[in-house]
Amino acid sequence: CDYEIGDENGYTGCQAMTLMFLVGNIPPKYKDGLMIGDILEACYQKEGKSIPFKVPYLIPVPDSSFGVVQFTHMYEYNPLSAGELTAANAEGRRQMIEGVELLKKHDPDFAGLELIASSAALGVRESRRIVGDYTLTLDDLRTGRKFDDAVASVQFGIDIHNKDGKAQDCRQVKEYQIPYRCLLPRGYENILVAGRCISGTHEAMASYRFTGNCCRMGESAGAIAAHAVKNHIALRDVNVPEVVDLIN
């Protein structure tokens, strides 16, 4: 199937990858969570180093002294290369260890912080996007476009983690819908895609890529596929509103 990847710069335009990690003995005063960018950046500056991501977040595990940290950011790695994914994992663990060590060394609140484990899988925010019967665009998101063949509604804004500024490009959108045509690879029969790989632009994907939206797309795709098989009809001949109504 035809596909696109990244932005106009190719795969180097893909969003940063992140390796989440678990820490223990977080300071009690941060039990409700904390944007730790200023704290971490100050620690890096004391060592004459550059922080890899300026808006990291400490996410507490309820009723415990544990927390999950979104911090590591690996830029310009090719998500289609096993070698580069391995390298991104290694870089993520390096950033993880360095960040924890600097926090413990330079901030008294985090002197007792314990590094428990990295996540089992690297978080890849973006890779291939199938070219479908319809391509969802930034304009669709801005205008809150609705479709007769909608399979999901999305409210989450655009969230792009790119190298520029080592931060996030966040933009609000109007609630919009994802049309079934985005799940149909152009020129192919009997195949559906669901999740961040559907047909959309780099910017549009930065909104619908989130877990809840992908789950909804998958649920709709499964129901439509089952309906097509049961009724011996082609995927493009399915009455989408009728099937989607059954799972609402």
N, C-alpha and C positions, 0 to 999 in steps of 0.2 A: 504494500500500500504506500502511496505517497505520504510523506510526512514533512513537518517542519521542526526545527529545533533552535532554541535561543531566539535572539532578536536579529537585527540586521547584521550583527557581527558573527553569526554562526554560534557554535556551541559555547564560545567564550561569553556569550550574552546570557547564558543560563544563570538562574539565581544561585546564590551560595548554598553549599551543603552544610549541614550541621550534625555534629555528634553530641547528643544530649548526654548528661551524666548525673549520677546520684551522689549527694553528699550527706553527711550526718553531722549532728551536733551544731546545727545552725543556731545563731543567736536568738534567744527567745523573743527579743523585741522585733524580730523580722518574721514572726510566725504567720503574718498575714500576707507575706510576699514583699518583694522589693525589686525595683529597677536598680541594679547595682553598677550601672555604667560609670557614673562619676567616681564611685569607690574604686572600681577596678582600674579605670583609666589613671587615677592618681597613683595606684600601685605600680602600674607599668611605667609611668613617667619617672618615678623614683629610681627605676632601673635603666632609664634611658631607652626604653623600648616602646614600640607602637602597638596599641591594642588592636586585635583582629576584628572586633565588633563593638560598637559604641553603645548599644542599647541591650545589654544582656539582662536576663530576668531570672530571679530566684523564685521558684514555685514551690511553696511548702506542701508536704504531704500531711493531710489533716491528722490531728491528734498524735503527732510524733515530732521528733527532732530532726527528721529527714527533709530534704528538699531536692527538687530536680532543677537543674540549671540549663538554660538555653544561652549558650555563650559562643562555643566554637563556630567559626565561619571559614569555610574553605572556598576560595574564589577561583574561577576559571579552570575548574577540573571538568573533563569531558565525561558526562554520565554514561556514555555509550562504550567507554573503554574500561575493561576489567582492571587493567594496570593502573589507570588513573583513579578509579574508585578505591583501589587498595592504598594508593598514595594519599588520597584524601582521608581515609580512615586513620592512617599513621599520623598525618598532620593534625587531625582532630584530637587524637590522644595526646600529642605533644602540647597542643594549646590547652587542653583540659588540665594536664599536670602543671603546666606553667602558671595558668590562671589561679589554681588552688594554692600553689606554693606562694605566689605573690600576695594573695589575700591574707594568708596566714602570717606572712612575714611583715607586712606593712600596715595591717589594720587590726587593732587590738580586739575589736568585736569578733573577728573571725580567727583568732589565734588557735582555737580548739577545733576548727573545721576539719572534718574527716572526709577523704575521698573514698567512696564505697565502690563504685563501678561505673563504667561507661555503658551506654545502651548497646544492645546486641546488634543493632543495624544502624547504618549510616542514614541520616535523613536527607534524601535527595528531593529538593523542591520542584525540580523541573527537568524533563528530558524530552522525548519525542511527543509531538502533537500530530495526530492523524489529520490528513486533509479530507474532510467529510463533505457531505452534500450541502452543508451550510457551515460557515465559519463565524463563530461568535466574535464580536468586535468590541472595542472600547466604547464605541458610540452606543451599542446595544445596552451596555452597563450604565452609561451616563443617563440614558433616556428611560431606563427601566422597561425595556421592551418586553412585550408579552407575545407568545406564539400559540397558534392553534394546536401544535403538536408538542406542547411542553411536557417534559418528563421530570422537571425539578424547578423549584424556586430558590433563588439565592439572595441573601441579604448581606453577606460578608463583603467588606470592602477590598479594594486592591491592596496587596501587601507584597512588595518586591524587595528582596534582599540582594542588593548589588554592591559592587566594589566601590562605587562612587560614594565617598563620605563614610564608608563602612557602617552604614546605618540601614534604615528602612524607608522605602518610598511608599507611604500609605495614603490612599485616596478613598473618599466615600463614594458609594454608588447608590443608585435607586434600586429597590428590589426588582429583580429581573428574572426571566425564565430561561431555561436551557431547552432548546428544541430537540426533538428526537433526531432530526437530520444531522446534528452534530455527532451523533453516535454511529452514523452509517458511513464507513469508509467509501469515498468516491470511487465508483467504477467496480465495486465488488459486491457480491451477493452472499447472504447467509453468514454474515459476520457483524458483530456489534462491539463497540468499545465503550468503556465507562471509566470515569475517574479523570485524573488530570490529563490523560492522553487523548481526550476528545478533541474535536475540531474547534480551535479557537486561537486567537492571537496571543502573543507573549503577555500582553497586559491583561487580557481577559482571563487567561489561565491563572493569573496571580490572585484572582478572586475566587473562582470556583474550585481551586485545587484543595480546599480544606476538607477534612475528613467527613464531616456531616453531609456536605454537598456530594462528595464522591459516593458515600453510602446510598444516598437517595437515587443517584444515577444508576448505581448497580442494582438496586431493588427494582427500579422501573425496567431496566434492560432485561433482567431475569424474567419478570412477568411478561414482557412483550415477547421474548424468545419462546417461553412456554406456550403462550397463546398461539404463536405462529406454527409451532410444531403440532400442537393439538388440533389445529384447524387446517393444517396442510396448506398454508398460505405463505407467500414470500414476505420477508421482513418489511419491505417497502409498501406492502399492501395492508399492513395492520392498521386498524382503527385505533390510533394511539389514545385519544381522549377516553374512549370506552374502556380500554385496558387499565389506564392509569387511575381512572375513577374507582376501579375495583380494589386498588391497594391504598386508597386514601382513607 
